């Protein structure tokens, strides 16, 4: 009868272990979800930049507004929200607002020809921002994609 009396006294241990580990496990789960979202948006931003750069390279007279709208359409936004920034470069000259081009330098595709470069930046808000924000300044996370395409001859 002694082992039964001993087993009765340890019933609260599991509850305490669960109470201690549950916040840590939830934090890991939310972190994994954030990593998956960053990967998803990184591929979406890269695809949007690539599509807009090809669109800009097809016609050298295309306006920066239409190129920006093309990037936003490919990204999946009907109109460009404030958390998506698009910079358009043509032959080393920034065609969009100067604010969008301050920190970016153009990448030359082929120095002997003109090129169209589009950079799309998405400011991604993390799910775990409330938890991480107390220790790190990580919100929002800028996810950037750049595509450079030589101007296509007609």
C-alpha positions in Angstrom: 0.0 0.0 0.0 2.9 2.3 0.3 3.4 2.9 -3.5 -0.2 4.1 -3.9 0.3 6.7 -1.2 3.4 7.9 -2.9 1.8 8.1 -6.3 -1.1 10.2 -4.9 1.3 12.9 -3.7 2.9 13.6 -7.2 -0.3 14.5 -9.1 0.4 18.3 -9.1 3.9 17.8 -10.6 2.5 17.3 -14.1 0.3 20.4 -13.8 3.3 22.6 -12.8 5.5 21.2 -15.6 2.7 21.9 -18.1 2.2 25.4 -16.7 6.0 26.1 -17.1 6.4 24.6 -20.6 3.2 25.8 -22.2 4.3 29.5 -22.8 7.7 28.3 -24.2 6.0 25.9 -26.6 3.5 28.5 -27.7 6.4 30.9 -28.3 8.2 28.3 -30.4 5.0 27.6 -32.4 4.4 31.3 -33.1 8.0 31.7 -34.1 7.7 28.8 -36.6 4.6 30.5 -38.0 6.5 33.8 -38.4 9.4 32.1 -40.2 6.9 30.5 -42.6 5.2 33.8 -43.3 8.6 35.5 -43.9 9.5 32.8 -46.5 6.0 33.1 -48.2 6.3 36.9 -48.4 9.9 36.7 -49.6 8.9 34.6 -52.6 5.9 36.8 -53.3 8.0 40.0 -53.2 10.6 38.4 -55.5 8.0 37.3 -58.0 6.4 40.8 -57.9 9.8 42.5 -58.6 10.6 40.1 -61.4 7.2 40.5 -63.1 7.4 44.3 -62.8 11.0 44.4 -64.1 10.0 42.3 -67.2 7.0 44.7 -67.7 9.3 47.7 -67.5 11.9 46.2 -69.9 9.3 45.5 -72.6 8.5 49.2 -73.1 11.0 51.9 -72.3 8.2 54.5 -72.2 6.2 52.8 -69.5 5.4 55.1 -66.6 6.7 54.3 -63.1 3.1 54.4 -61.8 2.0 51.5 -64.1 5.2 49.6 -63.3 4.4 50.0 -59.6 0.8 48.9 -60.1 2.0 45.9 -62.0 4.2 44.9 -59.0 1.3 45.4 -56.6 -1.0 43.3 -58.9 1.5 40.5 -58.9 1.9 40.7 -55.2 -1.8 40.3 -54.8 -2.8 43.8 -53.7 -5.4 45.6 -55.8 -4.0 49.0 -54.9 -0.6 49.5 -53.4 -1.0 49.8 -49.6 1.4 51.8 -47.5 3.4 48.8 -46.4 4.5 48.0 -49.9 7.3 50.2 -51.4 8.3 49.9 -55.1 11.4 51.6 -56.6 11.9 51.7 -60.3 15.3 52.3 -61.9 16.0 52.6 -65.6 19.6 52.7 -66.8 20.8 53.7 -63.4 18.3 56.5 -62.8 15.6 56.3 -60.2 12.1 57.0 -61.7 10.0 56.8 -58.5 9.9 59.1 -55.5 13.3 59.9 -54.0 12.3 58.5 -50.7 12.0 55.0 -52.2 15.4 55.2 -53.8 17.5 56.6 -50.9 18.9 53.4 -49.5 19.0 51.5 -52.8 21.6 51.5 -55.4 21.0 50.2 -58.9 22.5 46.9 -60.0 23.7 46.9 -63.6 22.5 44.0 -65.7 24.7 44.6 -68.6 26.8 47.8 -68.7 26.6 48.2 -72.5 22.8 48.2 -72.6 20.1 49.9 -70.6 18.3 48.0 -67.9 15.1 48.0 -65.9 15.5 47.3 -62.2 12.5 47.0 -59.8 12.9 46.6 -56.0 9.8 45.7 -54.0 9.9 46.0 -50.2 7.1 44.7 -47.9 7.1 45.7 -44.3 5.9 42.5 -42.6 4.4 42.7 -39.1 5.3 39.6 -37.0 2.7 37.6 -35.1 5.1 37.4 -32.2 6.0 41.1 -32.2 4.5 41.6 -28.7 6.8 39.0 -27.3 9.9 39.7 -29.3 9.5 43.5 -29.2 10.4 43.5 -25.6 13.9 42.2 -26.3 14.6 43.0 -30.0 13.4 45.7 -32.4 12.2 43.4 -35.1 8.9 44.7 -36.1 8.1 45.3 -38.9 10.6 43.1 -40.8 11.4 44.5 -44.2 11.2 41.8 -46.9 12.9 42.9 -50.1 13.1 41.5 -53.6 15.0 43.0 -56.5 14.9 42.1 -60.2 17.1 43.5 -63.0 16.2 42.8 -66.6 17.9 44.2 -69.7 15.7 46.3 -71.9 14.2 44.0 -74.5 14.6 45.1 -78.1 11.4 45.3 -80.2 
